[in-house]
Amino acid sequence: MPLVDTNALRVIERLPGWRGRYFHSANVTFAHYDFTRGSSIHEHFHPQEEVYEVIEGELELTIEGVAQIARPGLVAIVPGGARHSVKALTDGRAIIVDYPSRREFE
């Protein structure tokens, strides 16, 4: 099985306060993010299912109008096509996985 050194990947700041390292398997996109308190991801939707695993810190995820707090030990699953937004309540780190892959993140 091939290994990916996520620390060696290029860092992209897609939105202010969201610095990510991206890689793809044949069907899945992985994003390793460092986020800054107060930063946000605007409400949007896409066809891919998206899973947020917070490693450090807290994120407020609003999915179809319902806000919940994701923190270490809690995983948020956003169904494909669901409207969602994110606000960083603290500084932290998260891994976000999209299926099928999001090739616009190459």
N, C-alpha and C positions, 0 to 999 in steps of 0.2 A: 504494500500500500504506500503510495507517495505521501510524503510529509510536507506541510506548508509551514514555514517559519513566519508567523504573523508579525513578529517584531521587525522583520526585514521588508515588509510591504510598505509601499508609498502611502503617506498619510494625506488624505483629502479632506478639506473642511467644506462639506457639501452645503451646510447652513452654518451661520454664526454659532459657535459654541459646540458644534458636532464634528469632531475630528475622527474620521473612520479609515480603517484598513480593510480592503475588500478582496475577496477571492471567490472563485466559482468551482463547484464540482460539475459533473455533467448535467445536473438538474436543479441545483440549489445554489443560491447566492448567500454568502456569509459576510457580515459586516461587524468588525470589532470596533466599537465606538468608545471614545472618551468624551464625556459631555460636561458642560459647565452649568452651574446653578443659574436658573433663570432663562436659559436658552430653550427654544421650542421648535417643534416641527408643526407647521400649519396643518389644518384639517385637509385631508386628501383621501383618495382611494386609488386602488390599483387591483388588477385581477389576481395577483399573487396572494396566497396566505402568508402571514408574517408572524413570526414568533420572537418575542422580546424576552431575553434572559438577563436580568440585572445582576451584575457581579458585585458592584459596589454602588452605594447611593440609593436614591429614590427617584422614580419617574411617575408622573401622573399621566396615565393613558386614558383618553376618552375615546370610546368605541361606540359608534351609533348613539352618541349623546350621553352615554353612561361613563362617568369618571371613576377610576379605581387607581390605587397606588400599587406600583410594582417595586419590589425591593428584593434583595438577595433571598432566595428560597421560594419566590413567587414568580411564575412565568405567565406572561400575557400572550394570548393567541388571538390574532386579528384575522377573521375570515376573509377570504378573497372578496373584493368588492365592497367591503364595509368601510364607511367613512370613519376616519380616526385622526387624532392629533396627540401630540406628546409635549409635556412640559417637564423640564428638569427641576426637581425640587431641591436637589443638592448637586454638588460635583459628583461624578462617578464614572462607572464603566458598564457597558452592556454589550451583549452579543445579539445581533438581530439576524434572523434567518428567513429567507424568502423562498417559497416553492410555488410554482417553478421559478427558475432563475430570472434575475432582472439584469439583462444584458446591458441596459443603459448605465449600469454601475461599473462598467469595464474601464 
